[in-house]
Amino acid sequence: QVKLVESGGGLVQPGGSLRLSCVASGVIFSIYDMAWYRQAPGKQREYVASITTNGHTNSADSVKGRFAISRDNAKNTVYLQMNTLKPEDTAVYYCNADVLTYSRNNYWGQGTQVTVST
């Protein structure tokens, strides 16, 4: 059983920064792509950013230049550094990972709330 646990969410003013973390635990042989998604109230879940095992990154146009994804393979952890936050970034942020245990499966975390407001 693999578990993804996010942390680092909270309330921040517009223009502020937050750093999200997501740790994978359990029987893990390898982690392939890791990614962040978000879901705002009344909207569908959307892609934010992703990173391969070798560190190649990609991100949605809406966060380019403001958010940066990184990972620490030794710690089975992925990060999302969010700068210059806007009210429209308010959402529940979910971690996603492609993990090899005794088989290869895709996993989601439980989510962490990010609220950008005065």
N, C-alpha and C positions, 0 to 999 in steps of 0.2 A: 504494500500500500504506500503510495507516494502522496505526500501532502505539501501544498504550497501555502505559505503564510506571508501575507503582505503586512507592512507596517509603514508608519511615517506620514499618514494622512492627517488632516486637521483643517482648521480654519486659518486663512491667511488673507491679508489685504491685497487688493489689486496692485500689481507690480512686485509682489513678494516672491519668495522662493520656498520650495519644499523638496525634500529628497525621499522618494519612496524606495523601500527595499522589499525583496521577495526571496524567501529562503525555501529551498526544496529539501525535504527530508524523507527518509524511508530507505527501502532497498533500491539503490540507484547505481547502475553500471555506467551510464553516460547520459548527459543532457545535451540535446541538439539545440534547435532554435528556442530562444526565450523571447517573450514579447509582453507588451503592456497593451491593454484595451481599456476603454472607459465607456460608461453608460450614464447619460444624464437623464433626469426625470422625464418620462414621456417619450424618450428617444430610444432607438436601437443601439445596441452595443457597437462601438466603432474601434477600429484599429488606431493605435497611437504610435508605437515604435516596436522594432524587433532587432535582435542581434543573433548572429550565428555563433557557433562554437569558436570560430577563429576571430571573432570580433567585428565582422562586417555588419554594419548597421543600416537601418532604413527607418524612415519616419513619415508620418502623415504631413501633408503640406501645412495643415493648420498649426502644427507645433514646431516646424522646422525653424532652426535658429534660436528657439527658446528652450526646448527639451532635449536632453541627451540621455541615451540609454547606454549602460555599461554592465559588465558582469565580472564576477570573480569565480572562476571555475573551481578553484580549490575549496571554496565555501558554498558551492551550489547556489549562488546568490546572483540576482539581477537587480539593478538599480535604475531609477528614473529620476534624474535631476531636472526639476522643473523651475525655470526662471521666468521673470516677467509675466507672472500669472495674470490671467484675465477672468472676469466673471464667467465667461462662456467655457472656461476649463472646469467649472464645477461639475463633478460627476463622481460616481463610484469607480475606482480604478482597479482593474483586475490583472493579475499576473497569469501568464499562460506559458506552458513549457512542454516540449516534446521530449519524453523521457524513456530511456531504455532501462527496464527492470528485467524481468524474465520474458517480457515482450515489450514492444514499443507502443506507447500510448500517449495521448495528449491530456494534459491536466490543467485545471483552473484553480486559482485561489478563491478565497471567500470574498475578497474585495476590501478596499479601504476608501473611506469617504474623503474627498477633497472638496472644500468649500472656499470659494474666492469671493469675498464680500467685505464691504466696509462695516 
